Amino acid sequence: MHTAYIIVTVAAGLWVAFSAYSIVAKAAFVVEPLVEYGVPRSWWPWLGAAKAAGALGLLAGPFWPALGIAAAIGLVLYFLGAVVTVLRARSYGTLFAPLMYLVPVTAALVLGVLA
């Protein structure tokens, strides 16, 4: 179980770090949907910072389990909020995007609690 936790947590952390970088770099595949959903531009740096902090917390999780679990909880809430944002925008075709992050982060949380 511990090996699965390490693999899933590191993979999820790197995946979320990529997402944080993408929003900070204003990659079109990230910012165009944010505009469509009505997310104010002034929020983008904060959203990227929250993802980056969560990613760092996940990556630190194998060394400091409490930090990893706290980061995973924060990221689960973040991506649940993203799912709600997509649903409120009625952009059902892009619902897969936040779920791509929510699922591995949730798995890391569950494995972290069980480890």
Contacts in CASP RR format, 6 or more apart in sequence:
PFRMAT RR
TARGET T0000
AUTHOR 0000-0000-0000
METHOD contacts of the structure
MODEL  1
MHTAYIIVTVAAGLWVAFSAYSIVAKAAFVVEPLVEYGVPRSWWPWLGAA
KAAGALGLLAGPFWPALGIAAAIGLVLYFLGAVVTVLRARSYGTLFAPLM
YLVPVTAALVLGVLA
1 111 0 8 1.000
1 114 0 8 1.000
1 115 0 8 1.000
2 115 0 8 1.000
4 111 0 8 1.000
5 62 0 8 1.000
5 108 0 8 1.000
5 111 0 8 1.000
5 112 0 8 1.000
5 114 0 8 1.000
5 115 0 8 1.000
6 62 0 8 1.000
8 104 0 8 1.000
8 107 0 8 1.000
8 108 0 8 1.000
8 111 0 8 1.000
9 58 0 8 1.000
9 59 0 8 1.000
9 61 0 8 1.000
9 62 0 8 1.000
9 68 0 8 1.000
9 72 0 8 1.000
9 108 0 8 1.000
9 111 0 8 1.000
9 112 0 8 1.000
10 58 0 8 1.000
10 59 0 8 1.000
10 62 0 8 1.000
11 104 0 8 1.000
12 58 0 8 1.000
12 72 0 8 1.000
12 101 0 8 1.000
12 104 0 8 1.000
12 105 0 8 1.000
12 107 0 8 1.000
12 108 0 8 1.000
13 54 0 8 1.000
13 55 0 8 1.000
13 57 0 8 1.000
13 58 0 8 1.000
13 59 0 8 1.000
13 105 0 8 1.000
13 108 0 8 1.000
14 55 0 8 1.000
14 59 0 8 1.000
15 100 0 8 1.000
15 101 0 8 1.000
15 104 0 8 1.000
16 51 0 8 1.000
16 54 0 8 1.000
16 55 0 8 1.000
16 58 0 8 1.000
16 75 0 8 1.000
16 101 0 8 1.000
16 105 0 8 1.000
17 51 0 8 1.000
17 52 0 8 1.000
17 55 0 8 1.000
17 56 0 8 1.000
17 59 0 8 1.000
19 30 0 8 1.000
19 48 0 8 1.000
19 51 0 8 1.000
19 55 0 8 1.000
19 101 0 8 1.000
20 48 0 8 1.000
20 49 0 8 1.000
20 51 0 8 1.000
20 52 0 8 1.000
20 55 0 8 1.000
21 52 0 8 1.000
22 29 0 8 1.000
22 30 0 8 1.000
23 30 0 8 1.000
23 31 0 8 1.000
23 34 0 8 1.000
23 44 0 8 1.000
23 47 0 8 1.000
23 48 0 8 1.000
23 51 0 8 1.000
24 45 0 8 1.000
24 48 0 8 1.000
24 52 0 8 1.000
26 44 0 8 1.000
31 44 0 8 1.000
33 86 0 8 1.000
33 91 0 8 1.000
33 94 0 8 1.000
33 97 0 8 1.000
34 44 0 8 1.000
36 89 0 8 1.000
36 91 0 8 1.000
37 85 0 8 1.000
37 86 0 8 1.000
37 88 0 8 1.000
37 89 0 8 1.000
37 91 0 8 1.000
38 89 0 8 1.000
39 47 0 8 1.000
39 85 0 8 1.000
50 78 0 8 1.000
51 75 0 8 1.000
51 78 0 8 1.000
53 71 0 8 1.000
54 71 0 8 1.000
54 74 0 8 1.000
54 75 0 8 1.000
55 71 0 8 1.000
56 71 0 8 1.000
57 67 0 8 1.000
57 68 0 8 1.000
57 70 0 8 1.000
57 71 0 8 1.000
58 68 0 8 1.000
58 71 0 8 1.000
58 72 0 8 1.000
58 75 0 8 1.000
58 105 0 8 1.000
58 108 0 8 1.000
60 67 0 8 1.000
60 68 0 8 1.000
60 71 0 8 1.000
61 67 0 8 1.000
61 68 0 8 1.000
61 69 0 8 1.000
61 71 0 8 1.000
65 112 0 8 1.000
65 115 0 8 1.000
68 112 0 8 1.000
69 109 0 8 1.000
69 112 0 8 1.000
69 113 0 8 1.000
72 105 0 8 1.000
72 106 0 8 1.000
72 108 0 8 1.000
72 109 0 8 1.000
72 112 0 8 1.000
73 109 0 8 1.000
75 101 0 8 1.000
75 105 0 8 1.000
76 102 0 8 1.000
76 105 0 8 1.000
76 106 0 8 1.000
76 109 0 8 1.000
79 98 0 8 1.000
79 99 0 8 1.000
79 101 0 8 1.000
79 102 0 8 1.000
79 105 0 8 1.000
80 102 0 8 1.000
81 98 0 8 1.000
82 97 0 8 1.000
82 98 0 8 1.000
82 101 0 8 1.000
82 102 0 8 1.000
83 95 0 8 1.000
83 98 0 8 1.000
83 99 0 8 1.000
83 102 0 8 1.000
85 98 0 8 1.000
86 92 0 8 1.000
86 94 0 8 1.000
86 95 0 8 1.000
86 97 0 8 1.000
86 98 0 8 1.000
87 95 0 8 1.000
END
